[in-house]
Amino acid sequence: MNTLAVAWKDLQMLLKDRGQILLLFLVPIGFILAFSAVFAAGQQIEEQVIVVPVVNLDPHGEMSGLLLQDLNDDRGLRTQDYDQAQAEAGLKDEKIKLALIIPAGFSADVRAGAPTTLRLIYGPAASDSEVQAVRLVVAGVAADLSLQTQLVGGLSQMAAMMGDAPPDVQVFTSERIKVQAETQFERAKSTPLVALSARWPDQITQGREDFSPSTFGIAGFAIMFAFLTAQATATSIFDEKKEGTFRRLLAAPLGKWELLAGKMLPNFVIAVLQMVVIVAASLVLLPLIGQDAPSLGNSPLGLMLIAILVALCSTSLGILLAAICRTESQVGGVSSVFLWVAGMVGGAFIPAFVLGDFLNTIGKVVPHYWALQAYNNLTIRGLGLAGILPELAVLAGFTAAFSVVGLLRFKFD
Amino acid sequence: MSEPILIAQDLRKSFGDREAVKGISLQVARGEVFGLLGPNGAGKTTTISMLTALLEPSSGKIMVNGLDLKAHTNQVKAQMGLVPQEMALYTTLSARQNLMFFGRIYGLRGKELRQRVDEALRMIGLIERADDPVSAYSGGMKRRVNIAAGLLHKPQILFLDEPTVGVDPQSRNAIFENVEALNRAGMTVIYTTHYMEEAQRLCHRVAIVDEGRIIALDTPAALIRSLGGGVVMLGVADAAPENLTERLSQVPSVKSVTRSDGLLKIETQRLQEALMGALDLTNQLDVRITSLEILEPNLESVFLHLTGKKLRQ
């Protein structure tokens, strides 16, 4: 009961501290909204198509028409017709960055199987990545077109050679072969035999596979801020020591462990509550700014266990900080450096795999990493409770280690 | 002395190489106001900390109400109240919230808790401002709440550690009156201070503590009586005759004379008569006086007499 009395007193004090409430609940939500807004802007940039000025010197050709049609077919490019003089002036004045020149007689040459060259001209304003992207797309489309034309041409020749055979032997006419080949090419384009699926590394081929940056961002910030409450636990103990109330409590018929449990309980409750509020607020607020609502996965029990273990781990880390720091300013300094750096290398701001092998390995020594892995496995990769048990076990191990070392080193007087 | 409620035997406490308390033994009678008087750093707070189970003695034994403190710590703690030297309160909470919390810690609940808190707030004269945050109170008001927080569970022994430090005269008087009222109601009070007037006014017996030891323990009146009519500290030039000490001890009303480095300490039975006689004698012998200090008989001069130091050094 005394533990609850100490915990209730700390919660009463927290409720009177508006600044602290702001820091605990509104700041993380603000971070998430800002992160999501930045991400949304990034997505818009990524979705922008590159406008490619085209000087078509073969304006009525069938092949040049097919080429332009393919280039505009959802490949991230949009062609825009220019005449040659306009394009040259535009490049000179840097009003356009590049131009694609389709030579005169392009269709005839392709049909005849004669070599021909598309020219991509770019000025100093064009970025390397832009030129490279356009070059790859145009080269790919041109290669497809050449291959298709050459194959259809070859098959037509073979059909023509069979033209002298008796009609009952001619199963496939030249027209039928040509139509069949063109149909196959169309099908190959729309439903390729070999497809390329681009995925984030670490993704698992079970359940939900879409990587959701908003879900990732929420997990990162929720866990990051939950661990920041460790500093609040340590500071609260130092405040009590500084004000003399800790001494007064030790003079009361209150066990030392009851007292420490009372100091840990409110921060545990706050950390859990903070994570719940962050996720709930994100579910409501993110769709309002045009972002997807975060995924919560398929295991509410798993989510609850992550929140409880993160809160326990953070609170026991607070006791460890209070035990190893000698002054309140040391608590501030050590906590700030450790908790923010741990958040960073643990992948709270940037996914761990993006950090590179070295930092990714270092990240494994902080609890943030395991908490994020568990959360992402549950919400992004679609695993169930059984799938996150190893991560939960590591988090429990961190909690036990922080508690044992913290309690052994804790100075009551 | 009536039955002792608290017995401390040969308490010692060391911090590293430094021995802060060097074998303190005392007995406090039930219903007594017992003072621990000494300068800052004398070992009073360390002693109180051991008596209230905040610090474990390096050696020695403490019995409270017949119970060994070490063996029955929580049972004994429940019978004691501590008002620490610091303002040990939660300043963002109101006086009522503070008192409710400290009451709960001592096991009070529900209606009884609310009644005790109201009683305490009335006693310290803060019932009207009970719901204001403590941070809005004056130093004296905070001191009173600090005391009330130690009283809620009606302890049998109340430890007051320098309760008047930094308090205005009005609040100081209010604190004295509270202590006297509590003692009249039967509470045993152990009071540490370095203000001799407080010890003299409040305490039935006083232990004078210096450098971790009790150097005198008696009623204030007996301690003052031990000083006789007062002490004259007379500084004389080095050329003063060797037999000056002997001649001075023959002066009427002089109890004893000791000489050290040109300073004569003259203990008297009647201060004025002894002083006049001593000055006449030095005049006759043509001894040059370099300094003169008169110690009126009070606890301050008892301390100075015993230690050669002032209480507030």
Chai-1 contact restraints between the chains, C-beta under 6 A:
chainA,res_idxA,chainB,res_idxB,connection_type,confidence,min_distance_angstrom,max_distance_angstrom,comment,restraint_id
A,N2,B,I105,contact,1.0,0.0,6.0,A-B,restraint_1
A,A5,B,R104,contact,1.0,0.0,6.0,A-B,restraint_2
A,A5,B,I105,contact,1.0,0.0,6.0,A-B,restraint_3
A,K9,B,F101,contact,1.0,0.0,6.0,A-B,restraint_4
A,M13,B,T92,contact,1.0,0.0,6.0,A-B,restraint_5
A,K16,B,T92,contact,1.0,0.0,6.0,A-B,restraint_6
A,G244,B,P84,contact,1.0,0.0,6.0,A-B,restraint_7
A,G244,B,E86,contact,1.0,0.0,6.0,A-B,restraint_8
A,G244,B,A88,contact,1.0,0.0,6.0,A-B,restraint_9
A,T245,B,A88,contact,1.0,0.0,6.0,A-B,restraint_10
A,R247,B,P84,contact,1.0,0.0,6.0,A-B,restraint_11
A,R248,B,P84,contact,1.0,0.0,6.0,A-B,restraint_12
A,R248,B,A88,contact,1.0,0.0,6.0,A-B,restraint_13
A,L250,B,L54,contact,1.0,0.0,6.0,A-B,restraint_14
A,A251,B,T52,contact,1.0,0.0,6.0,A-B,restraint_15
A,A251,B,L54,contact,1.0,0.0,6.0,A-B,restraint_16
A,A251,B,L82,contact,1.0,0.0,6.0,A-B,restraint_17
A,A252,B,I105,contact,1.0,0.0,6.0,A-B,restraint_18
A,P253,B,N74,contact,1.0,0.0,6.0,A-B,restraint_19
A,P253,B,K77,contact,1.0,0.0,6.0,A-B,restraint_20
A,P253,B,A78,contact,1.0,0.0,6.0,A-B,restraint_21
A,L254,B,I105,contact,1.0,0.0,6.0,A-B,restraint_22
